[in-house]
Amino acid sequence: MMEPLRATARLSASAANRYRRLSWLLARRGVRETAETRVLFESSVQAIWDALMFYEEVPGGAPLLLRALLPQPVRTEGDKRRPGARVRCVYSGGAELVKRITDVEPPHLLRFDVVEQRLGVEDCILTRGGSYEIRACGDLSEVVLTTNYEAYLRPRRLWCHLEAAVVSQLHRHILHGVGAEIPAGNRAMRPTVAEKRVQCGPAGGLACTISPSCFRRWW
């Protein structure tokens, strides 16, 4: 019983020391942001749905930038396919994140809220939720991965670019993991450098947008 408490205490102390120097940059009120990444897969919608995973479930080590800023993900506990379920995401050092599944519409939509976050970065960023959307795009399938969060670092014009880089890398790491789980012969296509719109999907449906990660404010 005492060891987890000691680990949590060490985590809190380490996080406090790491981010104390940034305290003067913290805004009193957070700014709500949305990060979105769109990628095309040469695969069926169902195959992608079957391979969906959270960041904490991606096998192998995370990219260097994510390892530098976040504790190492260890495992998840709970059923992410059941609406209302809570999924506990366990990290090294006693850190954790709890996601509540809000919407499940196989094989097209998985949405969740983050109800608890203890990662040591709470003074800088609070994750609020996210979603996975999968839709047919001609002979391909488009995956839209979204993360909603509240940011406290200022000036926003400076920090939003760093946050964009971090969330983009996190999204790409997840999507690479999904692609690796899809049967051989299907591969993920890289997002185009410049935004490009293509007409696809059922008649009257929305056009797919292929682009690198983009940010939009909620206000």
C-alpha positions in Angstrom: 0.0 0.0 0.0 2.8 2.4 0.8 4.8 1.9 -2.4 2.1 3.3 -4.8 1.7 6.3 -2.4 5.5 6.9 -2.5 5.4 6.6 -6.3 2.6 9.1 -6.6 4.5 11.5 -4.2 7.6 11.2 -6.3 5.6 11.9 -9.4 4.0 14.9 -7.9 7.3 16.3 -6.7 9.0 15.7 -10.0 6.1 17.3 -11.9 6.1 20.3 -9.6 9.9 20.8 -10.1 9.6 20.4 -13.8 6.9 22.9 -14.4 7.6 25.4 -11.6 9.7 27.5 -14.0 6.8 27.8 -16.4 4.4 29.0 -13.7 4.8 32.7 -14.7 3.6 31.8 -18.1 0.3 30.2 -16.9 -2.9 31.9 -17.7 -5.5 32.2 -14.9 -8.1 30.7 -17.2 -7.5 27.9 -19.7 -8.2 28.2 -23.4 -10.1 25.3 -24.9 -8.5 23.9 -28.0 -9.2 21.1 -30.5 -6.6 19.2 -32.4 -7.6 17.1 -35.4 -5.6 14.7 -37.6 -7.0 13.1 -40.8 -5.4 10.2 -42.5 -6.4 7.9 -45.3 -6.0 4.1 -45.1 -6.1 1.6 -47.9 -8.4 -0.6 -45.9 -12.1 -1.2 -45.1 -13.9 0.8 -42.4 -14.5 -2.4 -40.4 -10.8 -3.5 -40.5 -9.8 -0.1 -39.1 -12.5 -0.2 -36.4 -11.3 -3.6 -35.3 -7.8 -2.2 -35.0 -8.7 1.0 -33.0 -6.6 1.6 -29.9 -5.8 4.3 -27.4 -2.4 5.9 -27.0 -1.8 3.7 -24.0 -2.4 0.6 -26.0 0.0 1.2 -28.8 2.8 -1.4 -28.7 6.4 -0.3 -28.6 8.0 2.8 -27.2 6.5 6.3 -27.8 8.4 8.9 -29.8 11.1 10.9 -28.0 9.1 14.1 -27.6 6.2 12.2 -26.0 8.6 10.4 -23.6 10.2 13.7 -22.6 6.9 15.3 -21.7 4.7 12.5 -20.4 5.1 9.4 -18.2 5.5 6.1 -20.0 2.1 4.4 -20.8 1.8 0.9 -19.3 -1.7 -0.5 -20.0 -5.5 0.2 -20.0 -8.2 -1.4 -17.8 -11.8 -1.4 -19.0 -13.9 -1.9 -22.1 -13.6 1.0 -24.6 -16.4 -0.5 -26.8 -19.1 -0.1 -24.2 -20.9 3.2 -23.8 -20.7 4.5 -20.2 -17.7 2.4 -19.4 -14.6 3.9 -17.7 -11.2 3.0 -19.1 -8.3 3.5 -16.7 -5.1 4.3 -18.5 -2.1 3.4 -16.3 1.3 5.1 -16.7 4.7 4.7 -15.0 5.3 6.2 -11.6 1.7 6.0 -10.5 0.3 8.4 -13.1 -3.1 7.7 -14.7 -5.8 9.0 -16.9 -9.5 7.9 -16.8 -11.6 8.0 -19.9 -15.4 7.6 -19.9 -16.8 6.3 -23.2 -19.7 8.5 -24.3 -20.6 7.3 -27.8 -20.0 4.0 -29.6 -21.4 3.6 -33.1 -19.6 0.6 -34.8 -17.8 0.8 -37.1 -17.8 4.6 -37.5 -17.5 6.5 -34.2 -15.9 6.2 -30.8 -16.0 9.2 -28.5 -14.9 9.7 -24.9 -14.5 12.3 -22.1 -11.5 12.4 -19.8 -12.8 12.5 -16.2 -9.5 12.2 -14.3 -6.0 13.2 -15.2 -2.9 12.8 -13.1 0.1 13.0 -15.4 2.0 15.8 -13.8 1.2 18.3 -16.5 -2.1 19.5 -15.1 -0.9 23.1 -14.6 -0.1 23.3 -18.3 -2.7 21.2 -20.1 -5.9 19.3 -19.1 -7.2 16.7 -21.6 -11.0 17.0 -21.9 -11.8 14.2 -24.4 -11.5 13.0 -27.9 -12.9 10.9 -30.7 -12.2 8.5 -33.5 -14.3 8.8 -36.7 -14.0 6.4 -39.6 -15.8 6.9 -42.9 -15.6 5.5 -46.4 -13.7 7.7 -48.9 -14.1 6.0 -52.3 -11.9 2.9 -52.3 -10.2 4.1 -49.1 -11.2 4.9 -45.6 -10.6 8.1 -43.7 -9.8 8.2 -40.0 -10.3 11.5 -38.1 -8.6 11.5 -34.7 -9.6 14.4 -32.5 -8.3 15.6 -29.1 -10.0 18.3 -27.0 -8.0 19.9 -24.3 -7.6 23.0 -22.1 -4.4 24.9 -22.3 -2.9 27.3 -19.7 0.4 28.3 -21.1 0.7 31.8 -22.6 1.4 33.6 -24.8 -0.9 31.4 -26.8 0.6 32.4 -30.2 3.8 30.8 -29.1 2.7 27.8 -27.2 -0.1 26.7 -29.6 2.6 25.7 -32.1 4.4 23.5 -29.6 1.2 21.9 -28.5 0.3 21.3 -32.2 3.6 19.5 -32.7 3.1 17.3 -29.5 -0.5 16.4 -30.3 0.3 15.8 -34.0 3.0 13.3 -32.9 0.7 11.6 -30.5 -2.0 11.2 -33.2 0.5 9.9 -35.7 1.9 7.4 -33.1 -1.7 6.1 -32.5 -2.5 5.9 -36.2 0.8 4.1 -36.9 -0.2 1.6 -34.2 -3.6 1.2 -35.8 -2.1 0.7 -39.2 0.3 -2.0 -37.9 -2.7 -4.0 -36.6 -4.5 -4.0 -39.9 -3.9 -7.2 -41.9 -1.0 -7.2 -44.4 -1.6 -5.6 -47.7 -3.3 -2.5 -46.1 -1.2 0.5 -45.3 -1.8 4.1 -44.0 -1.3 6.9 -46.5 0.5 10.0 -45.4 -1.5 13.2 -45.0 -0.7 15.7 -47.8 1.4 18.7 -46.9 -1.1 21.1 -48.3 -4.7 20.9 -47.6 -6.6 19.1 -50.3 -10.3 18.4 -50.6 -11.6 15.4 -52.5 -15.2 14.4 -53.1 -15.9 10.9 -51.7 -18.3 8.8 -49.7 -22.0 8.5 -50.3 -23.9 11.1 -52.3 -24.7 14.1 -50.3 -22.1 13.3 -47.7 -19.3 15.5 -46.5 -16.1 15.7 -48.5 -13.0 14.2 -46.9 -10.2 16.6 -46.0 -6.7 15.3 -46.1 -4.4 17.6 -44.1 -1.8 17.6 -41.4 -3.0 18.3 -37.8 -4.9 21.6 -37.5 -6.2 23.6 -34.6 -9.3 25.6 -34.1 -10.5 27.5 -31.0 -13.8 26.9 -29.4 -14.4 30.6 -28.9 
